Amino acid sequence: MAHREFRDERGRLWEVWDVMPERRDRRGGADRRVEARATFERRKRRVLSAAVSGDLAKGWLVFSSALERRRYTPLPERWAEVTDDQLNAWCASARPIPLPRRLIK
């Protein structure tokens, strides 16, 4: 995961990084059946998982400042090598997303 910082036209500091969703099967691996017998009770419980589709499946950029977060999709190729002006343009057109609860005071 690449990470960069830049300042927008107002002088606000932004951090930007990429996110690539992974596909995982919780029951993967060679010892799947042996392990399944030992953990049968756990496996009976309902497990919620989120499916990522559309542009999000191809990854995205997260732009984060002290006061807000934004998501830009799809993930541009070689984004870590572009100019700060290009990052600023993508940030301006990115969609707002909620701040993590730990950052809300």
JOJO-V88389 format. One record per backbone hydrogen bond with DSSP energy under -0.5 kcal/mol. CO is the residue of the C=O (numbers start at 0). NH is the residue of the N-H. E is the energy in kcal/mol with one decimal. If there is no record, write none. Layout:
CO;NH;E
CO;NH;E
//
This chain:
1;17;-1.0
3;15;-2.7
5;13;-3.1
7;10;-1.8
11;7;-2.0
13;5;-2.0
14;63;-2.8
15;3;-2.5
16;61;-3.0
18;59;-1.9
21;23;-0.5
23;25;-0.6
24;27;-1.9
28;31;-1.0
30;34;-2.6
31;35;-2.2
32;36;-1.8
33;37;-1.5
34;38;-1.5
36;39;-1.0
38;42;-2.1
39;43;-1.2
40;43;-0.5
40;44;-0.6
41;44;-1.0
45;47;-0.5
50;52;-0.5
52;55;-1.1
53;56;-1.0
54;57;-1.3
55;58;-1.8
58;74;-1.1
59;18;-2.6
60;62;-0.5
60;71;-2.4
61;16;-1.6
62;69;-2.6
63;14;-2.7
67;64;-3.1
68;96;-2.3
69;62;-2.7
70;94;-2.4
71;60;-2.5
75;78;-1.1
77;80;-1.7
78;81;-1.5
82;86;-2.0
83;87;-2.5
84;88;-1.9
85;89;-2.4
86;90;-2.6
87;91;-2.3
88;92;-1.4
89;93;-0.8
90;93;-0.8
94;70;-2.8
96;68;-0.7
99;102;-1.9
99;103;-0.7
100;103;-0.7
102;104;-0.5
//
